[in-house]
Amino acid sequence: MDHPDINDKIQSSGRDFVNDDFDATDDLFHGTHVAGIAAAETNNEEGIAGVAWNGKILPVKVIDDTGWGDYADIIDGIRWAADNGADVINLSVGGDVFSLSLRDAVKYAYDNNIVVVCATGNDGGSVLYPAAYEDYCLAVAATDYDDLRLSWSNYGPEVDIAAPGDQIISLVPTWYWGPDSLPYAYGDGTSMAAPHVSGLAALIKGLKPNLSVDDIMYIIRYSADDINSTNYLGEDEFIGYGRINMEKALVPIIITTKKITILKKLLLDD
């Protein structure tokens, strides 16, 4: 949390459900990398620029220093974030076992008008949970530098959207590389794709704070580019509605298709 490219964005010391304390300091690297993609500082002549230049980070630790966690901590983390001011919850975690309690936690956030963004997983199989709870979250697949879905990006009818997840440079904790090293690294995965979408959701929420969670999810889905339309026209199980397009989502006047008329109204009306 002392990283120079995000320390001014940290809203509080957060909550650590792994060690049961109120210090969510990252002892792996994954959380810092994800947070940097979503909301690293901008115009500070330091490192990278996060997607949500106006966003703040509320850190919640639910995985340990080996990258493992359990549903109970994830559930507690979701509910704590929902009760402590989060507008968007990014879940770059996943498991392959259905849990009614985990679903209910995601629904709790959704019912509190919070956009929940989840990584689909990286083993080329079915969409993991909580991303598979499609009624209450945005499930995010990953694309590469050629704007193609990555073969290891999990797929299924639950997929909503895709975002870049190949060789994404972002922050790592200042201890990660050792003294005098630049605290940045490249990362691959739907874990890296999800915070692109979370950052976009935060920008939309900042632009129009009165929009509902359904409105924001609708905007993100229907402003996407259908980059695999040659083989799969329209919504499909690989990238959902397409790869996010922030220009369309944030400047809706350029959207002219009849299907998106409601989207234009959402962002342009007071």
Secondary structure in CASP SS format (residue, H / E / C, confidence):
PFRMAT SS
TARGET T0000
AUTHOR 0000-0000-0000
METHOD secondary structure of the structure
MODEL  1
M C 1.00
D C 1.00
H C 1.00
P C 1.00
D C 1.00
I C 1.00
N H 1.00
D H 1.00
K H 1.00
I E 1.00
Q C 1.00
S C 1.00
S C 1.00
G C 1.00
R E 1.00
D E 1.00
F C 1.00
V C 1.00
N C 1.00
D C 1.00
D E 1.00
F C 1.00
D C 1.00
A C 1.00
T C 1.00
D C 1.00
D C 1.00
L C 1.00
F C 1.00
H H 1.00
G H 1.00
T H 1.00
H H 1.00
V H 1.00
A H 1.00
G H 1.00
I H 1.00
A H 1.00
A H 1.00
A C 1.00
E C 1.00
T C 1.00
N C 1.00
N C 1.00
E C 1.00
E C 1.00
G C 1.00
I C 1.00
A C 1.00
G C 1.00
V C 1.00
A C 1.00
W C 1.00
N C 1.00
G C 1.00
K C 1.00
I E 1.00
L C 1.00
P C 1.00
V E 1.00
K E 1.00
V C 1.00
I C 1.00
D C 1.00
D C 1.00
T C 1.00
G C 1.00
W C 1.00
G C 1.00
D C 1.00
Y H 1.00
A H 1.00
D H 1.00
I H 1.00
I H 1.00
D H 1.00
G H 1.00
I H 1.00
R H 1.00
W H 1.00
A H 1.00
A H 1.00
D H 1.00
N C 1.00
G C 1.00
A C 1.00
D C 1.00
V E 1.00
I E 1.00
N E 1.00
L E 1.00
S C 1.00
V C 1.00
G C 1.00
G E 1.00
D C 1.00
V C 1.00
F C 1.00
S C 1.00
L H 1.00
S H 1.00
L H 1.00
R H 1.00
D H 1.00
A H 1.00
V H 1.00
K H 1.00
Y H 1.00
A H 1.00
Y H 1.00
D H 1.00
N C 1.00
N C 1.00
I C 1.00
V E 1.00
V E 1.00
V E 1.00
C E 1.00
A E 1.00
T C 1.00
G C 1.00
N C 1.00
D C 1.00
G C 1.00
G C 1.00
S E 1.00
V C 1.00
L C 1.00
Y E 1.00
P C 1.00
A C 1.00
A C 1.00
Y C 1.00
E C 1.00
D C 1.00
Y C 1.00
C C 1.00
L E 1.00
A E 1.00
V E 1.00
A E 1.00
A E 1.00
T E 1.00
D C 1.00
Y C 1.00
D C 1.00
D C 1.00
L C 1.00
R E 1.00
L C 1.00
S C 1.00
W C 1.00
S C 1.00
N C 1.00
Y E 1.00
G C 1.00
P C 1.00
E C 1.00
V C 1.00
D C 1.00
I E 1.00
A E 1.00
A E 1.00
P E 1.00
G C 1.00
D C 1.00
Q C 1.00
I E 1.00
I E 1.00
S E 1.00
L E 1.00
V C 1.00
P C 1.00
T C 1.00
W C 1.00
Y C 1.00
W C 1.00
G C 1.00
P C 1.00
D C 1.00
S C 1.00
L C 1.00
P C 1.00
Y E 1.00
A E 1.00
Y E 1.00
G E 1.00
D C 1.00
G C 1.00
T H 1.00
S H 1.00
M H 1.00
A H 1.00
A H 1.00
P H 1.00
H H 1.00
V H 1.00
S H 1.00
G H 1.00
L H 1.00
A H 1.00
A H 1.00
L H 1.00
I H 1.00
K H 1.00
G H 1.00
L H 1.00
K C 1.00
P C 1.00
N C 1.00
L C 1.00
S C 1.00
V H 1.00
D H 1.00
D H 1.00
I H 1.00
M H 1.00
Y H 1.00
I H 1.00
I H 1.00
R H 1.00
Y H 1.00
S C 1.00
A C 1.00
D E 1.00
D C 1.00
I C 1.00
N C 1.00
S C 1.00
T C 1.00
N C 1.00
Y C 1.00
L C 1.00
G C 1.00
E C 1.00
D E 1.00
E C 1.00
F C 1.00
I C 1.00
G E 1.00
Y C 1.00
G C 1.00
R E 1.00
I C 1.00
N C 1.00
M H 1.00
E H 1.00
K H 1.00
A H 1.00
L H 1.00
V C 1.00
P H 1.00
I H 1.00
I H 1.00
I C 1.00
T C 1.00
T C 1.00
K H 1.00
K H 1.00
I H 1.00
T H 1.00
I H 1.00
L H 1.00
K H 1.00
K H 1.00
L H 1.00
L H 1.00
L H 1.00
D C 1.00
D C 1.00
END
